[in-house]
């Protein structure tokens, strides 16, 4: 991918990722936030957090299935936008919903499972966002950085549980998102298994052929072979 194409792709991603926030602010300016504005804003930001998280998780499966390089250019950006919306989602709950009532918030986290897993997801997102820079990758080392960022799968599962336990049974959307997450994780698991099998097959193929006999490599061995 050329540098110009990469810039255009990221500009489009920025525009699409900021569009939900712009639309929310527009609705707030016109008083179109439903009869319960706090609940509407909280759910709006939470929905887009999970959608962007799924979009970030979809980038590697897209690369696997279509052998394309462009999804990797968007993976980190989409993940950071997911964290951005998660921060806004949490801020509404912290400032508007509870107004810094730490005791009540602590009780909610312990008492309500959907808040427990939601806070777990947000907490796990913090080190991933903090180590999303190139400098952090160099400091941690590529292997350690990859191990740390595998937490994104745990975050995805926590996000799905948060959505499923919070939503009403009549709302099918959480089940669609959970199914999408399961599909993405299944593609990653299939790719891991495929590569693992290929490595094991390559490792067992070398001893099967075996190294050439020492006698065949020696001048005497070659001479004997010629004499025969």
C-alpha positions as CSV (number, residue, x, y, z in Angstrom):
1,X,0.0,0.0,0.0
2,X,1.4,3.4,-1.0
3,X,1.8,6.2,1.6
4,X,-1.0,8.2,-0.1
5,X,-3.4,5.3,0.1
6,X,-2.5,4.8,3.7
7,X,-3.2,8.4,4.6
8,X,-6.5,8.4,2.7
9,X,-7.6,5.2,4.5
10,X,-6.8,6.6,7.9
11,X,-8.5,9.8,7.1
12,X,-11.7,7.9,6.2
13,X,-11.4,5.9,9.4
14,X,-11.1,9.0,11.5
15,X,-14.1,10.5,9.8
16,X,-16.2,7.3,10.4
17,X,-15.1,6.9,13.9
18,X,-15.9,10.5,14.9
19,X,-19.2,10.5,13.1
20,X,-21.2,8.9,16.0
21,X,-19.9,11.5,18.5
22,X,-20.7,14.3,16.1
23,X,-24.2,12.9,15.6
24,X,-24.7,12.6,19.4
25,X,-23.6,16.2,19.9
26,X,-26.0,17.2,17.2
27,X,-28.9,15.4,18.8
28,X,-28.0,16.9,22.2
29,X,-28.0,20.4,20.6
30,X,-31.5,19.9,19.2
31,X,-32.9,18.2,22.4
32,X,-33.3,14.9,20.6
33,X,-32.0,12.5,23.4
34,X,-35.3,10.7,24.2
35,X,-37.2,11.0,27.4
36,X,-34.2,9.7,29.4
37,X,-31.1,11.6,28.1
38,X,-28.6,10.0,30.6
39,X,-29.6,6.5,29.7
40,X,-29.7,7.3,25.9
41,X,-26.2,8.9,26.0
42,X,-24.7,6.1,28.1
43,X,-26.1,3.4,25.8
44,X,-25.1,5.2,22.7
45,X,-21.5,5.5,23.8
46,X,-21.4,1.9,25.1
47,X,-22.8,0.6,21.8
48,X,-20.2,2.4,19.7
49,X,-17.4,1.2,22.1
50,X,-18.3,-2.4,21.4
51,X,-18.8,-1.8,17.7
52,X,-15.4,-0.2,17.3
53,X,-13.8,-3.0,19.4
54,X,-15.3,-5.6,17.1
55,X,-14.1,-3.6,14.1
56,X,-10.6,-3.6,15.6
57,X,-10.8,-7.4,16.3
58,X,-12.0,-7.9,12.7
59,X,-8.8,-6.5,11.1
60,X,-6.6,-9.5,11.5
61,X,-9.3,-12.0,10.4
62,X,-9.7,-9.9,7.3
63,X,-6.0,-10.1,6.6
64,X,-6.1,-13.8,7.2
65,X,-9.0,-14.5,4.9
66,X,-8.2,-12.0,2.0
67,X,-4.4,-11.8,2.3
68,X,-4.7,-8.0,2.4
69,X,-2.3,-5.7,4.2
70,X,-4.6,-2.6,4.6
71,X,-6.5,-3.9,7.7
72,X,-3.3,-3.9,9.8
73,X,-3.0,-0.1,9.1
74,X,-6.4,0.4,10.9
75,X,-6.2,-2.1,13.8
76,X,-4.5,0.2,16.3
77,X,-6.5,3.2,15.3
78,X,-9.8,1.4,15.7
79,X,-8.7,0.0,19.1
80,X,-7.8,3.5,20.4
81,X,-11.1,4.9,19.3
82,X,-12.8,2.0,21.1
83,X,-10.9,3.0,24.2
84,X,-11.9,6.7,23.6
85,X,-15.6,5.8,23.5
86,X,-15.2,3.5,26.5
87,X,-13.7,6.4,28.4
88,X,-16.7,8.6,27.5
89,X,-19.1,5.8,28.4
90,X,-17.5,5.5,31.8
91,X,-17.3,9.3,32.3
92,X,-21.1,9.6,31.9
93,X,-21.6,6.9,34.4
94,X,-19.1,8.4,36.8
95,X,-20.0,12.1,36.5
96,X,-23.6,12.3,35.4
97,X,-25.1,9.1,36.7
98,X,-23.3,8.9,40.1
99,X,-21.7,12.3,40.4
100,X,-18.5,10.9,41.9
101,X,-20.3,8.9,44.6
102,X,-17.5,6.3,45.0
103,X,-19.3,4.3,47.6
104,X,-22.4,3.8,45.5
105,X,-20.2,3.1,42.4
106,X,-18.2,0.5,44.4
107,X,-21.5,-1.2,45.5
108,X,-22.8,-1.2,41.9
109,X,-19.6,-2.9,40.7
110,X,-19.8,-5.6,43.3
111,X,-23.6,-6.1,43.1
112,X,-24.3,-5.9,39.4
113,X,-22.4,-8.5,37.2
114,X,-22.8,-6.5,34.0
115,X,-21.0,-3.5,35.7
116,X,-18.3,-5.9,37.0
117,X,-17.4,-7.2,33.6
118,X,-17.7,-3.8,32.1
119,X,-15.2,-2.3,34.6
120,X,-12.9,-5.3,34.0
121,X,-12.9,-4.6,30.3
122,X,-12.2,-0.9,30.8
123,X,-9.4,-1.7,33.3
124,X,-7.8,-4.2,30.8
125,X,-8.0,-1.6,28.0
126,X,-5.8,0.8,30.0
127,X,-2.5,-0.9,29.5
128,X,-3.3,-1.7,25.9
129,X,-3.9,2.0,25.1
130,X,-0.8,3.0,27.1
131,X,1.4,0.7,25.1
132,X,-0.1,1.4,21.6
133,X,2.8,3.6,20.5
134,X,5.8,2.5,18.5
135,X,8.1,3.5,21.4
136,X,6.2,1.2,23.7
137,X,6.5,-1.7,21.3
138,X,10.3,-1.2,21.1
139,X,10.6,-0.9,24.9
140,X,8.6,-4.0,25.6
141,X,9.9,-6.1,22.8
142,X,7.7,-7.5,20.0
143,X,7.0,-10.8,21.7
144,X,6.1,-9.3,25.1
145,X,4.0,-6.6,23.4
146,X,2.0,-9.3,21.5
147,X,1.5,-11.3,24.7
148,X,0.1,-8.2,26.5
149,X,-2.2,-7.2,23.7
150,X,-3.8,-10.7,23.6
151,X,-5.8,-9.2,26.5
152,X,-8.0,-7.7,23.8
153,X,-9.7,-11.1,23.4
154,X,-10.6,-11.1,27.1
155,X,-11.8,-7.5,26.7
156,X,-14.0,-8.6,23.8
157,X,-15.6,-11.4,25.9
158,X,-16.1,-9.1,28.8
159,X,-17.7,-6.5,26.5
160,X,-20.1,-9.1,25.1
161,X,-21.1,-10.3,28.5
162,X,-21.6,-6.7,29.6
163,X,-23.9,-6.1,26.7
164,X,-25.8,-9.4,27.0
165,X,-26.5,-9.0,30.8
166,X,-27.5,-5.3,30.4
167,X,-29.8,-5.6,27.5
168,X,-33.4,-6.6,27.6
169,X,-34.4,-10.0,26.3
170,X,-36.5,-8.5,23.6
171,X,-33.4,-6.8,22.1
172,X,-31.6,-9.2,19.7
173,X,-28.7,-6.9,19.0
174,X,-26.4,-8.2,21.8
175,X,-26.7,-11.7,20.4
176,X,-25.7,-10.6,17.0
177,X,-22.7,-8.9,18.3
178,X,-21.8,-11.9,20.5
179,X,-22.1,-14.1,17.4
180,X,-19.8,-11.7,15.4
181,X,-17.2,-11.9,18.2
182,X,-17.4,-15.7,18.3
183,X,-16.9,-15.8,14.5
184,X,-13.8,-13.5,14.7
185,X,-12.3,-15.6,17.5
186,X,-13.0,-18.8,15.6
187,X,-11.1,-17.4,12.6
188,X,-8.1,-16.6,14.8
189,X,-8.2,-20.0,16.4
190,X,-8.4,-21.7,13.0
191,X,-5.4,-19.7,11.8
192,X,-3.4,-20.5,14.9
193,X,-4.2,-24.2,14.5
194,X,-3.3,-24.1,10.8
195,X,0.1,-22.5,11.5
196,X,0.8,-24.7,14.4
197,X,0.1,-27.8,12.4
198,X,2.3,-26.5,9.6
199,X,5.2,-26.0,12.0
200,X,4.8,-29.4,13.5
201,X,4.7,-31.0,10.1
202,X,7.8,-29.1,9.0
203,X,9.6,-30.2,12.2
204,X,8.8,-33.8,11.7
205,X,9.7,-33.8,8.0
206,X,13.4,-33.0,8.7
207,X,14.2,-36.1,10.8
208,X,12.2,-38.3,8.4
209,X,14.6,-37.6,5.6
210,X,17.6,-37.7,7.9
211,X,21.1,-36.3,7.3
212,X,23.3,-38.0,4.8
213,X,25.6,-40.7,6.1
214,X,29.1,-39.6,7.1
215,X,30.7,-42.2,4.9
216,X,28.9,-40.9,1.9
217,X,30.4,-37.4,2.5
218,X,34.0,-38.6,3.0
219,X,36.4,-38.9,0.1
220,X,36.7,-42.6,0.9
221,X,33.0,-43.1,0.8
222,X,32.7,-41.3,-2.5
223,X,35.5,-43.4,-3.8
224,X,33.9,-46.6,-2.7
225,X,30.7,-45.5,-4.2
226,X,32.5,-44.8,-7.5
227,X,34.2,-48.2,-7.4
228,X,30.9,-50.0,-7.1
